[in-house]
Amino acid sequence: MEITKNNFFEELDNITENLKRSSFVGFDAEFTAMLSGERFKHRLFDTNEDRYNLIKNEVGKILMTQVGLTMFQYNRDLDKYDAIGYTFHLCPQAFGDVDQFFIFQASTLQFLCKHKFDFNKFIYQGLRFLNKAEEDQIRQQLTAFDNLSNVLEMDGERQLQHYCSEVSWWLTNSDEGTMYLDIEDPILRYMTHNELRTRFDNILTTDSLGPNIQR
C-alpha cells in the first residue's frame, strides 16, 4: 500500500497495529545518491573517527525519497507468514528556519527513471519529515515564541484574519459539514490551526488533504 501525505494519518493506526503484530520487518529505501568511488575508500591509517566523519558529512546531503516496510505476521493456523507491505513516499519541506538541502546524483537519477520512480508523487505527495536535530531546533523556536504571531509578517497576519473570517462565515451560513483551506506556508498553517481552535470551540481542524475544518 502506498502512503503519502494525503493518507498517512488515516492509515497510521493500521500501520502501528500491523507493526506491533509483526514477527519481523523488512526494510528498503531509495536514495538521491550513493557513496561510492575512491574518495570514500578507507585508508590504512584512518581512525574510526576519521571514517565516521567522512561518511557522516556526506550522508547528511543524501535524502531517502522512498521507504518500503514489509511486515511479516505469523499465521498459526496455516503455519506460514503473511506479508503486509507499505511504501512511504518522502519529501522534505521548509519550516521556519529549517530549509533542508540535499543532492541528486546523475547515476541515481538514471536508476530511478529506469525503474519507473514517480517523481511527481515524490514532490507533490511526499511525507514531510524532520531529523532529530531539526526537530529540536523547531521545538526550541516554538518554545521561545511568547506569541507566535510575532513570526508573521503583516501580510501573514492579514491572511490569518481572512481565514478566521472565512470559517466564521461558513459556520453561520453554510450547511456543509467540512471546509478546506489552502495554506502552503507551514508556519501560517500551524498558527491558523491554533487560532481557529481558540476562537471556535465547536470545530475540529485537521491537516489531511490540506488544512480542513469539521463541525
Secondary structure as GFF3:
##gff-version 3
##sequence-region A 1 215
A	DSSP	beta_strand	2	3	.	.	.	ID=ss1
A	DSSP	alpha_helix	8	20	.	.	.	ID=ss2
A	DSSP	beta_strand	24	31	.	.	.	ID=ss3
A	DSSP	three_ten_helix	38	40	.	.	.	ID=ss4
A	DSSP	alpha_helix	48	59	.	.	.	ID=ss5
A	DSSP	beta_strand	64	75	.	.	.	ID=ss6
A	DSSP	beta_strand	80	89	.	.	.	ID=ss7
A	DSSP	alpha_helix	106	114	.	.	.	ID=ss8
A	DSSP	alpha_helix	119	125	.	.	.	ID=ss9
A	DSSP	alpha_helix	132	144	.	.	.	ID=ss10
A	DSSP	three_ten_helix	148	151	.	.	.	ID=ss11
A	DSSP	alpha_helix	154	173	.	.	.	ID=ss12
A	DSSP	beta_strand	178	180	.	.	.	ID=ss13
A	DSSP	alpha_helix	186	199	.	.	.	ID=ss14
A	DSSP	beta_strand	204	206	.	.	.	ID=ss15
A	DSSP	beta_strand	212	214	.	.	.	ID=ss16
###
